Amino acid sequence: KHSLRFLGRFEFLSDSPLEEDSSLGLQAFDALDFANTEENDEGRRVILKCYSMADSFHRAIANVRDILLDPLYVEEIQLFGDIGEAGEGHRQLCIAIECPQISLERVVDAMAKK
């Protein structure tokens, strides 16, 4: 099962992307992330944004690259790339954004009730 995971850690939850933009070289997928998890863990749900164009990837991460965000207050964002073998020409740059456990709308509604 591990050998079937994208980049050794992601399992796609659907056969087609949630979003696709060929002008940016972007495909976004609903996925489970199994990095740093126990063998029987179900994985963490993420939106996996994959870029085949480095310029688009660097523009997308420009706002969060050098900022240390407290994971208590924001979803975890992981940036990484798979350069591929030398001379292969394949390059896949990805952003994994953890799906929130609770929506902002639910937080605001709960605050209004108190």
SEDOMAR-538133 format. One record per residue: residue number from 1; x, y, z of N, C-alpha, C in turn. Coordinates in nm, 4 decimals, padded with zeros to 6 digits. Example, Ala and Ser with C-alpha at 12.3 -4.5 7.8 and 13.67 -1.06 7.14 Angstrom:
# SEDOMAR-538133
<site resi="1" n_X="01.3190" n_Y="-00.5690" n_Z="00.7800" ca_X="01.2300" ca_Y="-00.4500" ca_Z="00.7800" c_X="01.3200" c_Y="-00.3300" c_Z="00.7800"/>
<site resi="2" n_X="01.2850" n_Y="-00.2250" n_Z="00.7080" ca_X="01.3670" ca_Y="-00.1060" ca_Z="00.7140" c_X="01.2900" c_Y="00.0030" c_Z="00.7870"/>
***
This chain:
# SEDOMAR-538133
<site resi="1" n_X="00.0827" n_Y="-00.1197" n_Z="00.0000" ca_X="00.0000" ca_Y="00.0000" ca_Z="00.0000" c_X="00.0872" c_Y="00.1262" c_Z="00.0000"/>
<site resi="2" n_X="00.1974" n_Y="00.1255" n_Z="00.0747" ca_X="00.2851" ca_Y="00.2425" ca_Z="00.0805" c_X="00.3420" c_Y="00.2753" c_Z="-00.0562"/>
<site resi="3" n_X="00.3692" n_Y="00.1741" n_Z="-00.1370" ca_X="00.4309" ca_Y="00.1982" ca_Z="-00.2680" c_X="00.3348" c_Y="00.2658" c_Z="-00.3653"/>
<site resi="4" n_X="00.2060" n_Y="00.2623" n_Z="-00.3364" ca_X="00.1067" ca_Y="00.3241" ca_Z="-00.4234" c_X="00.0816" c_Y="00.4707" c_Z="-00.3877"/>
<site resi="5" n_X="00.1408" n_Y="00.5190" n_Z="-00.2808" ca_X="00.1179" ca_Y="00.6569" ca_Z="-00.2380" c_X="00.1997" c_Y="00.7552" c_Z="-00.3211"/>
<site resi="6" n_X="00.1379" n_Y="00.8673" n_Z="-00.3551" ca_X="00.2049" ca_Y="00.9733" ca_Z="-00.4286" c_X="00.3117" c_Y="01.0345" c_Z="-00.3389"/>
<site resi="7" n_X="00.4346" n_Y="01.0440" n_Z="-00.3895" ca_X="00.5505" ca_Y="01.0917" ca_Z="-00.3136" c_X="00.5709" c_Y="01.0134" c_Z="-00.1838"/>
<site resi="8" n_X="00.5204" n_Y="00.8898" n_Z="-00.1800" ca_X="00.5395" ca_Y="00.8033" ca_Z="-00.0652" c_X="00.4543" c_Y="00.8374" c_Z="00.0554"/>
<site resi="9" n_X="00.3612" n_Y="00.9335" n_Z="00.0423" ca_X="00.2840" ca_Y="00.9733" ca_Z="00.1605" c_X="00.1386" c_Y="01.0097" c_Z="00.1367"/>
<site resi="10" n_X="00.0956" n_Y="01.0383" n_Z="00.0133" ca_X="-00.0400" ca_Y="01.0858" ca_Z="-00.0116" c_X="-00.1246" c_Y="00.9817" c_Z="-00.0834"/>
<site resi="11" n_X="-00.2490" n_Y="00.9691" n_Z="-00.0395" ca_X="-00.3482" ca_Y="00.8876" ca_Z="-00.1101" c_X="-00.4587" c_Y="00.9807" c_Z="-00.1567"/>
<site resi="12" n_X="-00.4875" n_Y="00.9765" n_Z="-00.2861" ca_X="-00.5918" ca_Y="01.0612" ca_Z="-00.3436" c_X="-00.7291" c_Y="01.0050" c_Z="-00.3080"/>
<site resi="13" n_X="-00.8238" n_Y="01.0945" n_Z="-00.2797" ca_X="-00.9585" ca_Y="01.0521" ca_Z="-00.2427" c_X="-01.0550" c_Y="01.0508" c_Z="-00.3601"/>
<site resi="14" n_X="-01.0092" n_Y="01.0973" n_Z="-00.4769" ca_X="-01.0930" ca_Y="01.0920" ca_Z="-00.5967" c_X="-01.0043" c_Y="01.0714" c_Z="-00.7189"/>
<site resi="15" n_X="-01.0675" n_Y="01.0368" n_Z="-00.8292" ca_X="-00.9935" ca_Y="01.0117" ca_Z="-00.9527" c_X="-00.9607" c_Y="01.1390" c_Z="-01.0301"/>
<site resi="16" n_X="-01.0279" n_Y="01.2484" n_Z="-00.9980" ca_X="-01.0059" ca_Y="01.3721" ca_Z="-01.0722" c_X="-00.9735" c_Y="01.4866" c_Z="-00.9766"/>
<site resi="17" n_X="-00.9041" n_Y="01.5889" n_Z="-01.0265" ca_X="-00.8675" ca_Y="01.7010" ca_Z="-00.9403" c_X="-00.9890" c_Y="01.7849" c_Z="-00.8992"/>
<site resi="18" n_X="-00.9787" n_Y="01.8481" n_Z="-00.7818" ca_X="-01.0812" ca_Y="01.9423" ca_Z="-00.7372" c_X="-01.0745" c_Y="02.0704" c_Z="-00.8193"/>
<site resi="19" n_X="-00.9525" n_Y="02.1051" n_Z="-00.8583" ca_X="-00.9261" ca_Y="02.2279" ca_Z="-00.9332" c_X="-00.8137" c_Y="02.1993" c_Z="-01.0311"/>
<site resi="20" n_X="-00.8218" n_Y="02.2614" n_Z="-01.1473" ca_X="-00.7167" ca_Y="02.2444" ca_Z="-01.2477" c_X="-00.7023" c_Y="02.3737" c_Z="-01.3259"/>
<site resi="21" n_X="-00.5785" n_Y="02.4204" n_Z="-01.3412" ca_X="-00.5506" ca_Y="02.5415" ca_Z="-01.4179" c_X="-00.4220" c_Y="02.5184" c_Z="-01.4963"/>
<site resi="22" n_X="-00.4359" n_Y="02.4895" n_Z="-01.6247" ca_X="-00.3183" ca_Y="02.4571" ca_Z="-01.7061" c_X="-00.2275" c_Y="02.5782" c_Z="-01.7268"/>
<site resi="23" n_X="-00.2819" n_Y="02.7003" n_Z="-01.7170" ca_X="-00.1981" ca_Y="02.8192" ca_Z="-01.7328" c_X="-00.1015" c_Y="02.8363" c_Z="-01.6155"/>
<site resi="24" n_X="-00.1350" n_Y="02.7773" n_Z="-01.4998" ca_X="-00.0479" ca_Y="02.7808" ca_Z="-01.3815" c_X="00.0262" c_Y="02.6489" c_Z="-01.3609"/>
<site resi="25" n_X="-00.0100" n_Y="02.5473" n_Z="-01.4393" ca_X="00.0457" ca_Y="02.4143" ca_Z="-01.4168" c_X="-00.0025" c_Y="02.3561" c_Z="-01.2856"/>
<site resi="26" n_X="-00.1275" n_Y="02.3860" n_Z="-01.2476" ca_X="-00.1832" ca_Y="02.3497" ca_Z="-01.1168" c_X="-00.2894" c_Y="02.2420" c_Z="-01.1270"/>
<site resi="27" n_X="-00.2794" n_Y="02.1460" n_Z="-01.0363" ca_X="-00.3864" ca_Y="02.0506" ca_Z="-01.0110" c_X="-00.3981" c_Y="02.0388" c_Z="-00.8590"/>
<site resi="28" n_X="-00.5195" n_Y="02.0537" n_Z="-00.8069" ca_X="-00.5441" ca_Y="02.0425" ca_Z="-00.6628" c_X="-00.6302" c_Y="01.9195" c_Z="-00.6377"/>
<site resi="29" n_X="-00.5909" n_Y="01.8421" n_Z="-00.5352" ca_X="-00.6579" ca_Y="01.7158" ca_Z="-00.5048" c_X="-00.6996" c_Y="01.7087" c_Z="-00.3584"/>
<site resi="30" n_X="-00.8065" n_Y="01.6383" n_Z="-00.3331" ca_X="-00.8468" ca_Y="01.6002" ca_Z="-00.1984" c_X="-00.7674" c_Y="01.4735" c_Z="-00.1669"/>
<site resi="31" n_X="-00.6901" n_Y="01.4743" n_Z="-00.0579" ca_X="-00.6001" ca_Y="01.3616" ca_Z="-00.0308" c_X="-00.5868" c_Y="01.3358" c_Z="00.1187"/>
<site resi="32" n_X="-00.5307" n_Y="01.2209" n_Z="00.1505" ca_X="-00.4921" ca_Y="01.1867" ca_Z="00.2875" c_X="-00.3405" c_Y="01.1865" c_Z="00.2938"/>
<site resi="33" n_X="-00.2862" n_Y="01.2493" n_Z="00.3983" ca_X="-00.1415" ca_Y="01.2568" ca_Z="00.4190" c_X="-00.1022" c_Y="01.1583" c_Z="00.5283"/>
<site resi="34" n_X="-00.0140" n_Y="01.0654" n_Z="00.4955" ca_X="00.0293" ca_Y="00.9632" ca_Z="00.5903" c_X="00.1715" c_Y="00.9861" c_Z="00.6405"/>
<site resi="35" n_X="00.2236" n_Y="01.1061" n_Z="00.6248" ca_X="00.3571" ca_Y="01.1369" ca_Z="00.6780" c_X="00.3517" c_Y="01.1405" c_Z="00.8294"/>
<site resi="36" n_X="00.4530" n_Y="01.0831" n_Z="00.8932" ca_X="00.4642" ca_Y="01.0853" ca_Z="01.0399" c_X="00.3419" c_Y="01.0291" c_Z="01.1098"/>
<site resi="37" n_X="00.2830" n_Y="00.9238" n_Z="01.0539" ca_X="00.1671" ca_Y="00.8612" ca_Z="01.1171" c_X="00.1989" c_Y="00.7166" c_Z="01.1510"/>
<site resi="38" n_X="00.1208" n_Y="00.6618" n_Z="01.2405" ca_X="00.1334" ca_Y="00.5208" ca_Z="01.2775" c_X="00.0816" c_Y="00.4341" c_Z="01.1627"/>
<site resi="39" n_X="00.1214" n_Y="00.3101" n_Z="01.1611" ca_X="00.0850" ca_Y="00.2172" ca_Z="01.0532" c_X="-00.0667" c_Y="00.2065" c_Z="01.0348"/>
<site resi="40" n_X="-00.1428" n_Y="00.2053" n_Z="01.1438" ca_X="-00.2876" ca_Y="00.1880" ca_Z="01.1340" c_X="-00.3629" c_Y="00.3209" c_Z="01.1343"/>
<site resi="41" n_X="-00.2928" n_Y="00.4311" n_Z="01.1295" ca_X="-00.3550" ca_Y="00.5629" ca_Z="01.1299" c_X="-00.4303" c_Y="00.5854" c_Z="00.9991"/>
<site resi="42" n_X="-00.5348" n_Y="00.6663" n_Z="01.0056" ca_X="-00.6155" ca_Y="00.6937" ca_Z="00.8873" c_X="-00.5620" c_Y="00.8089" c_Z="00.8038"/>
<site resi="43" n_X="-00.4574" n_Y="00.8753" n_Z="00.8482" ca_X="-00.4016" ca_Y="00.9873" ca_Z="00.7741" c_X="-00.4759" c_Y="01.1166" c_Z="00.8033"/>
<site resi="44" n_X="-00.4120" n_Y="01.2274" n_Z="00.7665" ca_X="-00.4730" ca_Y="01.3589" ca_Z="00.7847" c_X="-00.5263" c_Y="01.4073" c_Z="00.6513"/>
<site resi="45" n_X="-00.6450" n_Y="01.4623" n_Z="00.6516" ca_X="-00.7056" ca_Y="01.5121" ca_Z="00.5285" c_X="-00.6391" c_Y="01.6441" c_Z="00.4896"/>
<site resi="46" n_X="-00.5980" n_Y="01.6544" n_Z="00.3638" ca_X="-00.5324" ca_Y="01.7745" ca_Z="00.3119" c_X="-00.5847" c_Y="01.8069" c_Z="00.1728"/>
<site resi="47" n_X="-00.5654" n_Y="01.9336" n_Z="00.1349" ca_X="-00.5794" ca_Y="01.9730" ca_Z="-00.0046" c_X="-00.4366" c_Y="01.9761" c_Z="-00.0577"/>
<site resi="48" n_X="-00.4085" n_Y="01.8970" n_Z="-00.1576" ca_X="-00.2749" ca_Y="01.8864" ca_Z="-00.2152" c_X="-00.2730" c_Y="01.9620" c_Z="-00.3470"/>
<site resi="49" n_X="-00.2010" n_Y="02.0746" n_Z="-00.3480" ca_X="-00.1884" ca_Y="02.1554" ca_Z="-00.4687" c_X="-00.0546" c_Y="02.1227" c_Z="-00.5331"/>
<site resi="50" n_X="-00.0589" n_Y="02.0696" n_Z="-00.6539" ca_X="00.0610" ca_Y="02.0266" ca_Z="-00.7255" c_X="00.0841" c_Y="02.1177" c_Z="-00.8459"/>
<site resi="51" n_X="00.2059" n_Y="02.1677" n_Z="-00.8556" ca_X="00.2436" ca_Y="02.2595" ca_Z="-00.9630" c_X="00.3519" c_Y="02.1955" c_Z="-01.0493"/>
<site resi="52" n_X="00.3357" n_Y="02.2041" n_Z="-01.1788" ca_X="00.4408" ca_Y="02.1602" ca_Z="-01.2699" c_X="00.5255" c_Y="02.2788" c_Z="-01.3159"/>
<site resi="53" n_X="00.4819" n_Y="02.4017" n_Z="-01.2835" ca_X="00.5548" ca_Y="02.5228" ca_Z="-01.3196" c_X="00.6118" c_Y="02.5882" c_Z="-01.1932"/>
<site resi="54" n_X="00.7432" n_Y="02.5971" n_Z="-01.1866" ca_X="00.8101" ca_Y="02.6504" ca_Z="-01.0676" c_X="00.7695" c_Y="02.7941" c_Z="-01.0376"/>
<site resi="55" n_X="00.7532" n_Y="02.8773" n_Z="-01.1401" ca_X="00.7153" ca_Y="03.0174" ca_Z="-01.1171" c_X="00.5805" c_Y="03.0274" c_Z="-01.0456"/>
<site resi="56" n_X="00.4840" n_Y="02.9478" n_Z="-01.0870" ca_X="00.3519" ca_Y="02.9486" ca_Z="-01.0237" c_X="00.3609" c_Y="02.9019" c_Z="-00.8786"/>
<site resi="57" n_X="00.4402" n_Y="02.7982" n_Z="-00.8552" ca_X="00.4593" ca_Y="02.7474" ca_Z="-00.7195" c_X="00.5200" c_Y="02.8551" c_Z="-00.6303"/>
<site resi="58" n_X="00.6248" n_Y="02.9224" n_Z="-00.6779" ca_X="00.6918" ca_Y="03.0239" ca_Z="-00.5968" c_X="00.6016" c_Y="03.1442" c_Z="-00.5692"/>
<site resi="59" n_X="00.5167" n_Y="03.1803" n_Z="-00.6645" ca_X="00.4193" ca_Y="03.2882" ca_Z="-00.6394" c_X="00.3174" c_Y="03.2445" c_Z="-00.5345"/>
<site resi="60" n_X="00.2740" n_Y="03.1193" n_Z="-00.5398" ca_X="00.1738" ca_Y="03.0700" ca_Z="-00.4449" c_X="00.2261" c_Y="03.0651" c_Z="-00.3022"/>
<site resi="61" n_X="00.3556" n_Y="03.0372" n_Z="-00.2855" ca_X="00.4099" ca_Y="03.0239" ca_Z="-00.1497" c_X="00.4770" c_Y="03.1504" c_Z="-00.0985"/>
<site resi="62" n_X="00.4837" n_Y="03.2545" n_Z="-00.1806" ca_X="00.5565" ca_Y="03.3765" ca_Z="-00.1432" c_X="00.5074" c_Y="03.4354" c_Z="-00.0114"/>
<site resi="63" n_X="00.3788" n_Y="03.4254" n_Z="00.0176" ca_X="00.3236" ca_Y="03.4855" ca_Z="00.1394" c_X="00.3493" c_Y="03.4050" c_Z="00.2655"/>
<site resi="64" n_X="00.3775" n_Y="03.2770" n_Z="00.2537" ca_X="00.3923" ca_Y="03.1932" ca_Z="00.3735" c_X="00.5295" c_Y="03.1304" c_Z="00.3892"/>
<site resi="65" n_X="00.6166" n_Y="03.1477" n_Z="00.2940" ca_X="00.7460" ca_Y="03.0791" ca_Z="00.2945" c_X="00.8295" c_Y="03.1062" c_Z="00.4188"/>
<site resi="66" n_X="00.8420" n_Y="03.2307" n_Z="00.4587" ca_X="00.9315" ca_Y="03.2659" ca_Z="00.5688" c_X="00.8579" c_Y="03.3032" c_Z="00.6972"/>
<site resi="67" n_X="00.7315" n_Y="03.2699" n_Z="00.7069" ca_X="00.6527" ca_Y="03.3042" ca_Z="00.8250" c_X="00.6333" c_Y="03.1786" c_Z="00.9095"/>
<site resi="68" n_X="00.6567" n_Y="03.1903" n_Z="01.0394" ca_X="00.6299" ca_Y="03.0799" ca_Z="01.1316" c_X="00.4897" c_Y="03.0985" c_Z="01.1884"/>
<site resi="69" n_X="00.3970" n_Y="03.0157" n_Z="01.1440" ca_X="00.2589" ca_Y="03.0243" ca_Z="01.1891" c_X="00.2355" c_Y="02.9266" c_Z="01.3027"/>
<site resi="70" n_X="00.1644" n_Y="02.9687" n_Z="01.4034" ca_X="00.1344" ca_Y="02.8835" ca_Z="01.5184" c_X="00.0272" c_Y="02.7819" c_Z="01.4787"/>
<site resi="71" n_X="00.0573" n_Y="02.6514" n_Z="01.4816" ca_X="-00.0403" ca_Y="02.5508" ca_Z="01.4383" c_X="-00.1636" c_Y="02.5411" c_Z="01.5279"/>
<site resi="72" n_X="-00.1624" n_Y="02.6077" n_Z="01.6430" ca_X="-00.2829" ca_Y="02.6117" ca_Z="01.7259" c_X="-00.3908" c_Y="02.6990" c_Z="01.6630"/>
<site resi="73" n_X="-00.3492" n_Y="02.7932" n_Z="01.5783" ca_X="-00.4426" ca_Y="02.8909" ca_Z="01.5243" c_X="-00.4664" c_Y="02.8793" c_Z="01.3742"/>
<site resi="74" n_X="-00.3813" n_Y="02.8112" n_Z="01.3025" ca_X="-00.3986" ca_Y="02.7956" ca_Z="01.1582" c_X="-00.3746" c_Y="02.6508" c_Z="01.1188"/>
<site resi="75" n_X="-00.4264" n_Y="02.6150" n_Z="01.0025" ca_X="-00.4013" ca_Y="02.4808" ca_Z="00.9510" c_X="-00.2537" c_Y="02.4683" c_Z="00.9167"/>
<site resi="76" n_X="-00.2028" n_Y="02.3482" n_Z="00.9227" ca_X="-00.0629" ca_Y="02.3249" ca_Z="00.8876" c_X="-00.0458" c_Y="02.3332" c_Z="00.7362"/>
<site resi="77" n_X="00.0600" n_Y="02.3999" n_Z="00.6948" ca_X="00.0927" ca_Y="02.4125" ca_Z="00.5530" c_X="00.2319" c_Y="02.3544" c_Z="00.5331"/>
<site resi="78" n_X="00.2452" n_Y="02.2579" n_Z="00.4438" ca_X="00.3756" ca_Y="02.1978" ca_Z="00.4153" c_X="00.4105" c_Y="02.2226" c_Z="00.2695"/>
<site resi="79" n_X="00.5346" n_Y="02.2634" n_Z="00.2458" ca_X="00.5831" ca_Y="02.2906" ca_Z="00.1115" c_X="00.6929" c_Y="02.1903" c_Z="00.0789"/>
<site resi="80" n_X="00.6901" n_Y="02.1313" n_Z="-00.0381" ca_X="00.7946" ca_Y="02.0383" ca_Z="-00.0764" c_X="00.7917" c_Y="02.0163" c_Z="-00.2261"/>
<site resi="81" n_X="00.8987" n_Y="01.9591" n_Z="-00.2775" ca_X="00.9053" ca_Y="01.9308" ca_Z="-00.4203" c_X="00.9750" c_Y="01.8003" c_Z="-00.4472"/>
<site resi="82" n_X="00.9408" n_Y="01.7418" n_Z="-00.5582" ca_X="01.0037" ca_Y="01.6190" ca_Z="-00.6065" c_X="01.0734" c_Y="01.6548" c_Z="-00.7366"/>
<site resi="83" n_X="01.2060" n_Y="01.6643" n_Z="-00.7335" ca_X="01.2815" ca_Y="01.7099" ca_Z="-00.8493" c_X="01.2917" c_Y="01.6009" c_Z="-00.9557"/>
<site resi="84" n_X="01.2867" n_Y="01.4765" n_Z="-00.9176" ca_X="01.2998" ca_Y="01.3678" ca_Z="-01.0140" c_X="01.4460" c_Y="01.3328" c_Z="-01.0356"/>
<site resi="85" n_X="01.4722" n_Y="01.2331" n_Z="-01.1174" ca_X="01.6087" ca_Y="01.1888" ca_Z="-01.1450" c_X="01.6793" c_Y="01.2874" c_Z="-01.2381"/>
<site resi="86" n_X="01.8098" n_Y="01.2934" n_Z="-01.2280" ca_X="01.8893" ca_Y="01.3846" ca_Z="-01.3119" c_X="01.8626" c_Y="01.3560" c_Z="-01.4591"/>
<site resi="87" n_X="01.8381" n_Y="01.4610" n_Z="-01.5355" ca_X="01.8140" ca_Y="01.4475" ca_Z="-01.6785" c_X="01.6727" c_Y="01.4060" c_Z="-01.7147"/>
<site resi="88" n_X="01.5909" n_Y="01.3780" n_Z="-01.6143" ca_X="01.4556" ca_Y="01.3323" ca_Z="-01.6393" c_X="01.3640" c_Y="01.4446" c_Z="-01.6852"/>
<site resi="89" n_X="01.3870" n_Y="01.5653" n_Z="-01.6325" ca_X="01.3040" ca_Y="01.6784" ca_Z="-01.6679" c_X="01.1742" c_Y="01.6865" c_Z="-01.5886"/>
<site resi="90" n_X="01.1415" n_Y="01.5858" n_Z="-01.5114" ca_X="01.0185" ca_Y="01.5850" ca_Z="-01.4325" c_X="01.0376" c_Y="01.6693" c_Z="-01.3071"/>
<site resi="91" n_X="00.9395" n_Y="01.7528" n_Z="-01.2793" ca_X="00.9458" ca_Y="01.8306" ca_Z="-01.1568" c_X="00.8042" c_Y="01.8499" c_Z="-01.1045"/>
<site resi="92" n_X="00.7824" n_Y="01.8176" n_Z="-00.9803" ca_X="00.6516" ca_Y="01.8330" ca_Z="-00.9184" c_X="00.6699" c_Y="01.9075" c_Z="-00.7877"/>
<site resi="93" n_X="00.6112" n_Y="02.0257" n_Z="-00.7765" ca_X="00.6200" ca_Y="02.1078" ca_Z="-00.6566" c_X="00.4818" c_Y="02.1103" c_Z="-00.5924"/>
<site resi="94" n_X="00.4758" n_Y="02.0852" n_Z="-00.4624" ca_X="00.3461" ca_Y="02.0683" ca_Z="-00.3979" c_X="00.3324" c_Y="02.1504" c_Z="-00.2705"/>
<site resi="95" n_X="00.2084" n_Y="02.1848" n_Z="-00.2424" ca_X="00.1692" ca_Y="02.2486" ca_Z="-00.1177" c_X="00.0605" c_Y="02.1600" c_Z="-00.0579"/>
<site resi="96" n_X="00.0810" n_Y="02.1140" n_Z="00.0647" ca_X="-00.0208" ca_Y="02.0358" ca_Z="00.1347" c_X="-00.0791" c_Y="02.1244" c_Z="00.2438"/>
<site resi="97" n_X="-00.2086" n_Y="02.1503" n_Z="00.2362" ca_X="-00.2774" ca_Y="02.2355" ca_Z="00.3321" c_X="-00.3740" c_Y="02.1492" c_Z="00.4107"/>
<site resi="98" n_X="-00.3517" n_Y="02.1429" n_Z="00.5411" ca_X="-00.4352" ca_Y="02.0606" ca_Z="00.6274" c_X="-00.5782" c_Y="02.1127" c_Z="00.6257"/>
<site resi="99" n_X="-00.6742" n_Y="02.0229" n_Z="00.6106" ca_X="-00.8148" ca_Y="02.0625" ca_Z="00.6137" c_X="-00.8541" c_Y="02.0931" c_Z="00.7578"/>
<site resi="100" n_X="-00.9269" n_Y="02.2024" n_Z="00.7788" ca_X="-00.9628" ca_Y="02.2405" ca_Z="00.9158" c_X="-01.0587" c_Y="02.1406" c_Z="00.9794"/>
<site resi="101" n_X="-01.0447" n_Y="02.1235" n_Z="01.1092" ca_X="-01.1344" ca_Y="02.0361" ca_Z="01.1835" c_X="-01.2696" c_Y="02.1026" c_Z="01.2071"/>
<site resi="102" n_X="-01.2687" n_Y="02.2351" n_Z="01.2083" ca_X="-01.3899" ca_Y="02.3110" ca_Z="01.2340" c_X="-01.3859" c_Y="02.4361" c_Z="01.1466"/>
<site resi="103" n_X="-01.5000" n_Y="02.4782" n_Z="01.0979" ca_X="-01.5032" ca_Y="02.5956" ca_Z="01.0102" c_X="-01.5104" c_Y="02.7239" c_Z="01.0919"/>
<site resi="104" n_X="-01.4668" n_Y="02.8327" n_Z="01.0325" ca_X="-01.4742" ca_Y="02.9629" ca_Z="01.0971" c_X="-01.6193" c_Y="02.9990" c_Z="01.1262"/>
<site resi="105" n_X="-01.7079" n_Y="02.9603" n_Z="01.0393" ca_X="-01.8503" ca_Y="02.9874" ca_Z="01.0596" c_X="-01.9003" c_Y="02.9221" c_Z="01.1889"/>
<site resi="106" n_X="-01.8603" n_Y="02.7992" n_Z="01.2153" ca_X="-01.9008" ca_Y="02.7307" ca_Z="01.3394" c_X="-01.8418" c_Y="02.7986" c_Z="01.4620"/>
<site resi="107" n_X="-01.7186" n_Y="02.8472" n_Z="01.4524" ca_X="-01.6550" ca_Y="02.9174" ca_Z="01.5640" c_X="-01.7319" c_Y="03.0441" c_Z="01.5963"/>
<site resi="108" n_X="-01.7643" n_Y="03.1235" n_Z="01.4927" ca_X="-01.8379" ca_Y="03.2487" ca_Z="01.5119" c_X="-01.9773" c_Y="03.2213" c_Z="01.5680"/>
<site resi="109" n_X="-02.0448" n_Y="03.1197" n_Z="01.5165" ca_X="-02.1782" ca_Y="03.0843" ca_Z="01.5688" c_X="-02.1716" c_Y="03.0472" c_Z="01.7167"/>
<site resi="110" n_X="-02.0693" n_Y="02.9705" n_Z="01.7541" ca_X="-02.0544" ca_Y="02.9303" ca_Z="01.8947" c_X="-02.0270" c_Y="03.0515" c_Z="01.9841"/>
<site resi="111" n_X="-01.9479" n_Y="03.1477" n_Z="01.9344" ca_X="-01.9192" ca_Y="03.2675" ca_Z="02.0106" c_X="-02.0436" c_Y="03.3527" c_Z="02.0289"/>
<site resi="112" n_X="-02.1281" n_Y="03.3579" n_Z="01.9273" ca_X="-02.2507" ca_Y="03.4388" ca_Z="01.9325" c_X="-02.3494" c_Y="03.3824" c_Z="02.0334"/>
<site resi="113" n_X="-02.3479" n_Y="03.2532" n_Z="02.0548" ca_X="-02.4413" ca_Y="03.1888" ca_Z="02.1475" c_X="-02.4040" c_Y="03.2092" c_Z="02.2935"/>
<site resi="114" n_X="-02.2757" n_Y="03.2490" n_Z="02.3185" ca_X="-02.2306" ca_Y="03.2657" ca_Z="02.4575" c_X="-02.2609" c_Y="03.4004" c_Z="02.5088"/>
***
